[in-house]
Amino acid sequence: MYSSFKEISTALKAGQVTCQQLVKDYLKNIEDNKHLNVFLEVYADEALKRAEEVDTRIAEGNAGKLAGMVVGIKDVIAHQGHGLQASSKILDGFVSQFSATVIERLLDEDAIIIGRQSCDEFAMGSSNENSAFGPVLNNVDNSRVPGGSSGASAVAVSADLCLVSLGSDTGGSVRQPAAFTGVVGLKPTYSRISRWGLIAYASSFDTIGVLAKNVEDAAITLEVIAGADEHDATVSDKPVPQYSASVKSSEDRKYRIGYIRETVESEHLNEDIKANTFEKIASLKAAGHDVEPVDFPLLDYLLPTYYILTTAEASTNLSRFDGVRYGTRSENTEDIESMYKLTRSEGFGEEVKRRIMLGTFVLSASYYDAYFTKAQKVRRLIKEASEKLLSNHDFLLMPTTASTAFEIGKYNENNILEMYLGDLYTVHANLAGLPAISIPNGEDSQGLPIGLQVMANRFEEEKMLTFADYLATL
């Protein structure tokens, strides 16, 4: 299989391959790797027909920018006429009535969508074990989780089931699985990409992100899907740079980089991850960059703030799934009250119910000021402290995760808080609304992938992508 979109484009132009052949190869890989449980639905016939149409446009010389790019989409992104259920029983049988803006933009540039991928139910989880359709397996080691909630989307790229996947990142759901599977995971600035057609988990955190084999593929995908959208009042109208053109720029610039001391000196950090992170820091210093440790004293407040606010927003957002208008409706109802209660009790999984209940609690009259209001204030402090660091540094550097991929079944209701702690290094970017990217950074002693995370200031994706691509080669 091809390892980059540039290779595919070159081969297509030279007549060495066709889009139909590419799709057939990916479909074979999907069939051969069904045990990984990645795809909930494969659009085989549709993808082949689409490939034939794109081949015709290539031959006529009027193909779009993404002609030949085969894409998978996480099961929280709407695609008209296709199933959409956030990997939840509560949306069994639901078919989307419209397409998300990101889907329309991919199709306008002749990308080929091959199917929808499993995820943690309603994008709530860090392991892809919470899907109503069973756990997704990590292709690197089938006894391990792929991370979450976009774990299937990451595995799809890592295992050559598609070239690029679109996921969603609320607290690290693109970057953490990217680190666990050895691929690139990009979360842009909040509001850089329209959320129209994305099933909401926590609206002030949710960001559509990109999983790819390399930074350049992530850059050209972002270039296509980013930008203003009349359907989304929260999306930025800032012009979208030519990210893909800048990634391979030959500019020999020296950067000032801060690595967050508390993340690399933590006693909970895997020793191999620590060693690989410091090795990369040493390489940056040797190349003439100014690299120094920086302190972020609010680190201990990241997770409490994140979980208070996201569960509160989830409690509100998920109230629309009630069995009245669409999706599952309990068959054991006697009146409207029992219909609401039983439908939601039977339709939602345990993790989703846990977060809804927690969010309802922090929004209740007795605790609103004690929890929700205070968390909003702390979020502002986190944002300001992060921007202050980035006013003196081009980037902040840290491990993507504190551990490599853990065993399936390691965490359950008795130790769920330990799994939540695994989000510590990724929730930072979501709380502050900043862009961040995870790139592969070697392997641990067991051969499991390690991720390195770069964070930049708001709307500095262009600079961040250029640096991340450079960093990947050091």
JOTA-V679408 format. One record per residue. N is the residue number from 1. PSI is psi in degrees with one decimal (* if undefined). OMEGA is omega in whole degrees, 0 to 359 (999 if undefined). D_FIRST is the distance of its C-alpha to the first C-alpha in Angstrom with 1 decimal. Layout:
((N:PSI:OMEGA:D_FIRST) (N:PSI:OMEGA:D_FIRST))
This chain:
((1:157.3:180:0.0) (2:147.6:184:3.8) (3:-1.8:179:6.5) (4:158.3:178:9.3) (5:-31.8:178:11.0) (6:-42.0:178:12.8) (7:-42.4:180:10.0) (8:-46.4:180:9.4) (9:-42.5:179:13.2) (10:-44.3:181:13.8) (11:-37.3:178:11.7) (12:-43.6:181:13.5) (13:-33.1:181:16.8) (14:-3.9:180:16.5) (15:19.0:181:16.0) (16:-17.7:181:12.9) (17:160.0:174:11.3) (18:162.9:177:13.0) (19:-35.7:178:12.8) (20:-41.1:178:13.8) (21:-39.9:178:11.0) (22:-48.4:181:8.5) (23:-42.2:179:11.0) (24:-39.6:179:11.4) (25:-43.4:179:7.9) (26:-39.9:179:8.5) (27:-37.7:177:12.0) (28:-42.4:178:11.4) (29:-39.6:178:9.7) (30:-43.9:179:12.8) (31:-41.8:181:15.1) (32:-19.8:183:14.1) (33:30.7:180:14.6) (34:-27.7:182:17.8) (35:-19.2:179:19.7) (36:-16.7:176:18.4) (37:42.2:185:20.4) (38:-50.7:188:18.3) (39:132.4:173:18.9) (40:-27.4:181:22.6) (41:129.3:178:21.8) (42:127.6:182:18.9) (43:61.4:189:19.6) (44:-58.3:183:18.1) (45:-42.9:181:20.6) (46:-42.6:181:21.1) (47:-39.7:179:17.5) (48:-41.3:178:17.3) (49:-42.7:178:20.7) (50:-42.2:180:19.7) (51:-39.3:179:16.7) (52:-40.8:179:19.3) (53:-41.3:180:21.6) (54:-38.5:176:19.3) (55:-40.6:179:18.4) (56:-43.7:180:22.2) (57:-36.0:177:22.8) (58:-44.2:180:20.3) (59:-32.9:180:22.3) (60:-9.0:178:25.5) (61:20.5:180:24.6) (62:33.1:180:25.2) (63:155.0:180:21.9) (64:176.4:185:21.8) (65:-27.8:184:20.4) (66:21.6:180:17.3) (67:123.2:181:16.5) (68:-5.9:177:12.9) (69:118.5:179:12.6) (70:123.0:190:12.0) (71:140.6:171:14.4) (72:150.7:182:16.0) (73:137.7:177:19.6) (74:145.6:186:21.9) (75:43.3:170:24.8) (76:4.5:184:27.3) (77:123.5:187:26.3) (78:133.8:175:28.1) (79:112.6:189:26.5) (80:132.0:178:29.3) (81:6.3:181:29.7) (82:156.5:179:27.3) (83:148.1:179:28.2) (84:116.5:182:28.8) (85:12.1:176:30.4) (86:31.0:180:29.4) (87:38.9:183:28.6) (88:145.5:176:32.4) (89:-24.1:186:34.7) (90:-14.6:177:37.0) (91:25.2:178:34.8) (92:129.9:175:34.2) (93:-0.5:182:33.9) (94:133.8:177:33.8) (95:129.9:184:32.1) (96:138.3:181:31.7) (97:-7.1:180:34.1) (98:169.1:179:32.4) (99:143.6:174:29.1) (100:153.9:178:28.8) (101:-39.4:181:29.0) (102:-34.6:178:25.5) (103:-45.4:180:24.2) (104:-39.9:182:26.4) (105:-35.4:174:25.2) (106:-47.4:182:21.5) (107:-35.3:179:22.4) (108:-26.1:180:24.7) (109:19.0:172:22.0) (110:25.7:169:19.8) (111:157.8:181:17.3) (112:117.8:182:16.2) (113:124.0:189:17.3) (114:-15.1:179:15.7) (115:173.2:177:18.2) (116:143.1:191:20.6) (117:146.5:180:20.1) (118:166.7:177:22.8) (119:169.2:169:24.7) (120:139.2:186:28.0) (121:125.9:183:30.7) (122:29.7:177:31.6) (123:27.0:181:29.4) (124:98.5:178:32.0) (125:165.8:183:30.6) (126:18.8:186:28.7) (127:-10.1:187:26.9) (128:29.1:173:25.7) (129:-10.3:185:28.3) (130:0.6:179:30.6) (131:143.1:176:28.7) (132:-10.5:183:30.9) (133:19.3:176:28.1) (134:164.3:183:27.8) (135:149.3:171:25.9) (136:140.9:182:22.2) (137:144.4:175:20.9) (138:125.0:182:19.1) (139:-21.8:179:15.9) (140:-38.5:178:16.9) (141:109.5:187:20.2) (142:-10.3:177:21.1) (143:-2.6:184:24.7) (144:157.5:175:24.2) (145:157.5:176:24.1) (146:0.5:188:21.2) (147:172.2:182:24.0) (148:172.2:4:25.3) (149:-10.9:182:26.0) (150:36.3:185:22.4) (151:-41.9:180:21.0) (152:-37.0:179:18.9) (153:-35.7:178:17.5) (154:-43.6:179:16.5) (155:-39.2:181:15.0) (156:-40.2:179:12.9) (157:-45.7:182:11.2) (158:-36.6:183:11.3) (159:10.6:178:10.0) (160:42.2:174:7.0) (161:-14.1:171:9.6) (162:168.3:182:9.8) (163:-40.0:183:9.3) (164:147.7:173:13.0) (165:147.2:169:15.9) (166:127.9:176:19.6) (167:-168.9:173:22.0) (168:146.9:185:25.6) (169:107.6:179:27.3) (170:-33.5:178:31.0) (171:19.5:181:31.5) (172:12.1:189:28.1) (173:-9.7:170:26.1) (174:-43.0:186:23.0) (175:-41.6:181:23.6) (176:-48.4:176:24.5) (177:-29.6:175:21.5) (178:-42.6:179:19.3) (179:-39.5:183:21.3) (180:-19.9:184:21.1) (181:-0.7:175:17.3) (182:33.5:178:16.5) (183:-179.2:178:15.3) (184:134.3:178:17.4) (185:119.1:184:20.0) (186:124.4:170:22.3) (187:110.6:180:25.8) (188:177.1:174:27.7) (189:139.9:174:31.4) (190:129.1:181:33.2) (191:-1.0:178:33.9) (192:-32.7:180:31.2) (193:136.9:178:29.3) (194:139.2:176:31.2) (195:8.0:179:31.6) (196:120.5:181:32.7) (197:4.8:174:31.0) (198:123.7:176:30.1) (199:125.6:188:32.0) (200:135.3:167:34.3) (201:-67.0:177:34.7) (202:105.4:195:36.6) (203:-29.5:181:37.0) (204:2.4:179:37.9) (205:-34.9:188:34.9) (206:132.7:176:32.0) (207:130.4:172:29.3) (208:134.4:182:26.1) (209:175.7:186:23.3) (210:134.3:173:19.6) (211:129.1:185:16.9) (212:170.1:180:13.9) (213:-21.1:182:11.8) (214:167.4:184:14.3) (215:-38.0:183:17.8) (216:-40.6:178:17.2) (217:-37.8:176:15.1) (218:-37.4:182:17.8) (219:-46.4:182:20.4) (220:-30.4:176:19.5) (221:-45.3:178:19.3) (222:-40.3:180:22.6) (223:-35.9:182:24.0) (224:-41.0:189:23.6) (225:-13.7:182:24.8) (226:165.3:172:27.6) (227:171.2:185:31.2) (228:150.8:182:34.4) (229:124.1:182:34.7) (230:-18.4:181:38.0) (231:-14.0:186:37.2) (232:108.1:182:36.9) (233:-14.9:182:40.0) (234:-6.8:184:38.5) (235:145.8:182:35.7) (236:147.3:176:36.4) (237:13.3:176:37.2) (238:142.4:178:36.3) (239:148.2:180:34.4) (240:117.5:179:30.6) (241:166.4:174:29.6) (242:77.4:186:26.8) (243:-42.7:185:24.8) (244:-29.7:180:21.8) (245:-29.6:184:24.2) (246:-19.3:185:25.9) (247:-44.5:183:23.0) (248:23.4:181:22.7) (249:146.2:185:26.5) (250:7.4:181:28.2) (251:125.7:182:31.2) (252:73.3:184:32.5) (253:143.7:176:34.0) (254:127.7:185:35.4) (255:157.5:171:35.1) (256:118.8:189:37.4) (257:134.4:174:35.6) (258:130.3:173:37.2) (259:133.0:187:35.9) (260:113.1:188:37.6) (261:-43.8:185:39.8) (262:-26.4:181:40.2) (263:-39.7:184:36.5) (264:-16.6:180:36.0) (265:4.5:182:39.4) (266:139.5:178:39.2) (267:-15.2:181:40.1) (268:-5.1:182:37.5) (269:129.0:176:34.6) (270:134.9:185:32.4) (271:-36.4:179:33.4) (272:-38.8:177:30.0) (273:-42.5:179:29.1) (274:-46.3:182:32.4) (275:-44.1:181:31.8) (276:-34.5:178:28.4) (277:-45.8:180:29.9) (278:-29.8:176:32.8) (279:-40.6:179:30.8) (280:-38.6:177:29.0) (281:-42.7:179:32.4) (282:-37.8:179:33.7) (283:-38.7:178:31.0) (284:-43.3:179:31.9) (285:-41.9:180:35.6) (286:-27.4:179:35.0) (287:2.0:174:33.3) (288:8.7:178:36.5) (289:151.6:178:35.8) (290:106.1:183:38.6) (291:127.3:182:37.4) (292:153.7:175:40.0) (293:143.7:176:40.4) (294:151.9:181:41.6) (295:140.0:174:43.3) (296:85.6:187:42.5) (297:-13.4:180:45.4) (298:7.9:184:44.3) (299:-40.0:182:41.3) (300:-14.4:181:43.2) (301:-6.4:185:43.8) (302:-54.7:185:40.2) (303:-46.6:178:39.4) (304:-41.8:180:42.9) (305:-45.1:181:42.8) (306:-48.8:185:39.2) (307:-30.4:175:40.0) (308:-47.8:185:43.4) (309:-42.7:182:42.2) (310:-37.4:179:38.9) (311:-34.2:177:40.7) (312:-45.3:180:43.5) (313:-35.4:178:41.3) (314:-39.5:179:39.5) (315:-39.2:179:42.9) (316:-48.0:184:43.6) (317:-39.1:186:40.3) (318:0.5:177:39.9) (319:-16.9:181:43.5) (320:-15.1:181:42.2) (321:93.1:191:40.6) (322:1.8:179:43.8) (323:1.6:183:43.6) (324:-50.6:189:45.8) (325:-31.1:184:43.6) (326:166.1:178:40.2) (327:-160.3:184:38.2) (328:144.8:171:39.8) (329:129.1:182:43.6) (330:139.7:179:45.4) (331:-1.7:185:47.4) (332:22.4:186:50.1) (333:148.6:178:51.6) (334:-30.8:179:55.3) (335:-178.2:186:55.6) (336:-35.5:180:53.5) (337:-44.7:180:53.7) (338:-30.2:178:52.4) (339:-46.9:178:49.6) (340:-52.1:186:48.4) (341:-48.7:184:48.7) (342:-38.4:179:47.4) (343:-46.4:182:44.4) (344:-34.7:178:43.3) (345:-39.7:182:44.1) (346:-30.0:187:42.2) (347:-35.8:181:39.3) (348:144.9:174:38.4) (349:174.1:186:36.9) (350:-42.4:182:38.8) (351:-40.3:178:36.9) (352:-43.6:179:37.3) (353:-37.8:179:41.0) (354:-43.8:183:41.5) (355:-34.9:176:40.3) (356:-45.3:181:42.3) (357:-41.5:179:45.4) (358:-42.5:179:45.0) (359:-38.7:177:44.6) (360:-37.8:179:47.6) (361:-49.3:184:49.6) (362:-16.7:177:49.0) (363:-5.8:182:49.8) (364:155.5:185:53.0) (365:-37.6:185:56.3) (366:-23.3:187:57.4) (367:1.1:183:54.3) (368:-52.0:181:52.8) (369:-35.0:183:54.5) (370:-31.8:184:54.1) (371:-63.6:188:50.3) (372:-48.7:182:48.6) (373:-43.4:179:50.8) (374:-39.8:180:50.6) (375:-37.3:177:46.8) (376:-38.1:178:46.7) (377:-41.3:178:48.9) (378:-36.5:177:46.8) (379:-39.9:177:43.7) (380:-41.1:178:45.5) (381:-39.9:179:46.4) (382:-43.5:179:42.8) (383:-47.1:182:41.7) (384:-40.4:179:44.5) (385:-37.7:179:44.0) (386:-44.9:180:40.3) (387:-32.0:177:41.1) (388:-43.4:177:43.9) (389:-40.5:183:41.5) (390:-11.1:173:39.1) (391:-19.6:179:42.1) (392:-6.0:181:42.4) (393:149.2:176:38.8) (394:-38.6:184:35.7) (395:157.0:168:33.6) (396:138.1:185:34.0) (397:139.5:177:31.8) (398:163.1:173:31.5) (399:151.0:176:29.3) (400:-40.3:181:27.3) (401:161.1:179:28.6) (402:-15.7:180:31.4) (403:167.6:171:29.4) (404:-178.5:185:26.0) (405:129.7:182:24.8) (406:168.3:184:27.9) (407:144.2:174:28.4) (408:132.6:179:28.4) (409:0.6:182:32.1) (410:-37.5:182:33.3) (411:140.0:178:34.9) (412:-167.1:184:37.2) (413:-21.4:182:40.3) (414:-20.4:181:42.3) (415:32.7:185:40.1) (416:-29.8:181:38.2) (417:-29.5:178:39.6) (418:-36.2:177:37.7) (419:-40.7:178:34.4) (420:-35.2:180:35.7) (421:-22.6:179:36.3) (422:-13.9:180:32.6) (423:2.6:190:32.4) (424:-42.6:186:34.9) (425:-15.8:184:32.7) (426:-27.4:184:30.8) (427:-20.8:181:33.7) (428:-50.5:183:35.3) (429:-35.6:180:33.1) (430:-40.0:178:33.7) (431:-37.9:183:37.5) (432:-6.8:181:37.8) (433:24.0:186:35.5) (434:156.1:174:33.6) (435:146.0:178:30.0) (436:154.1:180:27.9) (437:140.9:174:24.4) (438:130.2:176:22.9) (439:153.5:178:20.6) (440:141.7:181:19.4) (441:53.7:178:22.2) (442:-162.6:183:21.5) (443:160.6:175:22.3) (444:-174.2:184:25.6) (445:-16.5:178:27.2) (446:5.6:180:25.5) (447:15.2:180:22.0) (448:139.4:184:21.7) (449:149.1:177:20.3) (450:142.0:179:23.0) (451:148.7:175:23.2) (452:134.5:186:25.4) (453:136.1:175:26.9) (454:132.6:179:28.3) (455:138.7:181:30.8) (456:176.1:179:32.5) (457:168.0:185:35.4) (458:133.2:177:35.3) (459:23.2:176:33.3) (460:35.7:178:32.1) (461:-38.0:183:28.4) (462:-49.1:179:28.1) (463:-40.0:181:29.6) (464:-42.4:180:27.9) (465:-40.2:178:24.3) (466:-45.1:180:25.3) (467:-41.9:181:26.7) (468:-39.2:179:23.8) (469:-41.0:176:21.4) (470:-44.0:183:24.0) (471:-34.4:181:24.6) (472:-20.4:182:21.0) (473:-9.4:181:21.4) (474:*:999:24.9))
